[in-house]
Amino acid sequence: MAVFYKLYQDNRNNSSKKGHWYARAVTTDTVTTDDLADIMQRNCTVKRSDILAVISELVETMKTELQNSRRVKLDRFGTFKIGLSSKSSPTVKDFNATNNVRSLHVLFQPELKIDKNRKRNKQFLTGCKVQELPKNDIVAEEEETKP
């Protein structure tokens, strides 16, 4: 298996790299929680219903902990935390969360392991291969329907 990519050309008029080609990762499908539970049930002795119950509770518990300004680390998986974007304020006194905080977002950092050669290996990326997305009718149809 491989992570597929498609080539895109930089067509921005003000870009110093105008005309250059870049790869972008392409997803070919979505795997749902139910799909994961089915796969996991086949790979271990835990029942699908138990897996779904644990995942459901994990989501609720993580939400609570993240919203209490805690970082959540799932061993061998990665770390989650909440980040925010804000507008500047001319003075500390003028800063107001309601007016200056623009948005909240969740940040995820996959677990990192450093090997004996001091190379950093991120969980989920170790052994990952890439290849160009094969040409097919489905991709052509998706491109035609894009605005």
C-alpha positions as CSV (number, residue, x, y, z in Angstrom):
1,M,0.0,0.0,0.0
2,A,1.0,3.6,-0.5
3,V,-0.1,7.1,0.0
4,F,-1.3,8.5,-3.3
5,Y,-0.4,11.9,-4.7
6,K,-1.5,14.1,-7.6
7,L,0.6,16.7,-9.3
8,Y,-0.5,20.4,-9.2
9,Q,1.1,23.4,-10.9
10,D,1.6,26.7,-9.1
11,N,-0.4,29.1,-11.2
12,R,-0.3,32.1,-8.8
13,N,0.8,35.3,-10.7
14,N,2.8,36.7,-7.8
15,S,4.7,33.4,-7.0
16,S,8.4,33.1,-7.6
17,K,7.6,29.4,-8.3
18,K,4.9,30.0,-10.9
19,G,4.8,27.1,-13.3
20,H,6.5,24.7,-10.9
21,W,4.9,21.3,-10.1
22,Y,4.1,20.0,-6.6
23,A,2.6,16.8,-5.2
24,R,-0.4,16.8,-2.9
25,A,-1.6,13.8,-1.0
26,V,-4.9,12.4,-2.2
27,T,-7.3,10.3,-0.1
28,T,-9.3,7.6,-1.9
29,D,-11.9,6.8,0.7
30,T,-13.0,7.4,4.3
31,V,-12.8,4.8,7.0
32,T,-15.4,5.3,9.7
33,T,-15.4,4.3,13.4
34,D,-17.7,1.4,12.5
35,D,-15.2,0.3,9.8
36,L,-12.3,0.5,12.3
37,A,-14.3,-1.5,14.9
38,D,-15.0,-4.3,12.3
39,I,-11.3,-4.5,11.3
40,M,-10.2,-4.4,14.9
41,Q,-12.6,-7.1,15.9
42,R,-11.1,-9.4,13.2
43,N,-7.6,-8.7,14.4
44,C,-8.1,-9.3,18.2
45,T,-10.4,-11.0,20.7
46,V,-12.3,-7.8,21.6
47,K,-15.9,-7.6,20.4
48,R,-17.0,-4.8,18.0
49,S,-19.5,-3.5,20.6
50,D,-16.8,-3.2,23.2
51,I,-14.5,-1.4,20.8
52,L,-17.3,1.1,19.9
53,A,-18.0,1.7,23.6
54,V,-14.4,2.4,24.4
55,I,-13.9,4.7,21.4
56,S,-17.1,6.6,22.2
57,E,-16.0,7.1,25.9
58,L,-12.5,8.1,24.7
59,V,-14.0,10.9,22.6
60,E,-16.1,12.2,25.5
61,T,-13.3,12.0,28.0
62,M,-10.7,13.6,25.6
63,K,-13.2,16.5,24.9
64,T,-13.5,17.1,28.6
65,E,-9.8,17.0,29.3
66,L,-8.9,19.2,26.3
67,Q,-11.5,21.8,27.3
68,N,-9.9,21.8,30.8
69,S,-6.7,23.1,29.1
70,R,-5.0,19.7,29.3
71,R,-2.8,18.0,26.8
72,V,-4.0,14.4,26.0
73,K,-1.3,11.9,25.3
74,L,-2.3,8.5,23.9
75,D,0.8,6.3,24.3
76,R,2.1,4.9,20.9
77,F,-0.4,7.2,19.2
78,G,0.2,10.8,19.8
79,T,-0.7,14.0,21.7
80,F,-3.7,16.3,21.3
81,K,-4.1,19.8,22.6
82,I,-6.4,22.8,21.8
83,G,-4.8,25.8,20.1
84,L,-6.3,29.2,19.3
85,S,-6.0,32.0,16.8
86,S,-6.4,35.6,18.0
87,K,-6.3,39.2,16.7
88,S,-3.8,41.5,18.2
89,S,-4.7,44.2,20.7
90,P,-2.8,47.5,21.1
91,T,-2.5,47.0,24.8
92,V,-2.9,44.3,27.4
93,K,-5.8,46.2,28.9
94,D,-7.6,46.3,25.5
95,F,-7.4,42.5,25.0
96,N,-10.7,40.8,25.5
97,A,-11.2,37.0,24.7
98,T,-14.7,37.6,23.3
99,N,-13.4,40.2,20.8
100,N,-9.8,39.0,20.1
101,V,-10.0,35.2,20.1
102,R,-10.9,34.3,16.5
103,S,-11.1,30.5,16.6
104,L,-10.2,27.3,18.4
105,H,-8.6,24.2,16.8
106,V,-7.3,20.9,17.8
107,L,-3.6,20.2,17.3
108,F,-2.3,16.6,16.9
109,Q,1.3,15.5,17.1
110,P,1.9,11.9,16.3
111,E,4.2,10.0,18.7
112,L,7.8,10.5,17.9
113,K,10.5,7.9,18.3
114,I,14.2,8.6,17.9
115,D,16.3,5.6,16.6
116,K,19.9,4.7,17.3
117,N,21.0,7.0,14.4
118,R,19.1,9.9,16.0
119,K,16.6,9.9,13.2
120,R,13.1,11.0,14.2
121,N,10.3,8.7,13.2
122,K,6.7,9.8,13.6
123,Q,4.0,7.2,14.3
124,F,1.9,6.4,11.3
125,L,4.7,7.5,8.9
126,T,7.3,4.9,9.6
127,G,7.6,2.7,6.4
128,C,5.1,4.9,4.5
129,K,5.5,4.8,0.7
130,V,4.1,7.3,-1.8
131,Q,3.1,6.8,-5.4
132,E,1.2,8.8,-8.0
133,L,-2.5,8.2,-8.1
134,P,-3.4,5.9,-11.0
135,K,-5.5,7.5,-13.7
136,N,-9.1,6.3,-13.6
137,D,-12.6,7.4,-14.4
138,I,-13.5,8.2,-10.8
139,V,-10.7,10.8,-10.4
140,A,-11.6,12.3,-13.8
141,E,-15.3,12.7,-12.7
142,E,-14.3,14.3,-9.4
143,E,-12.1,16.8,-11.2
144,E,-14.9,17.7,-13.6
145,T,-17.3,18.5,-10.7
146,K,-14.9,20.8,-8.8
147,P,-15.9,24.5,-9.0
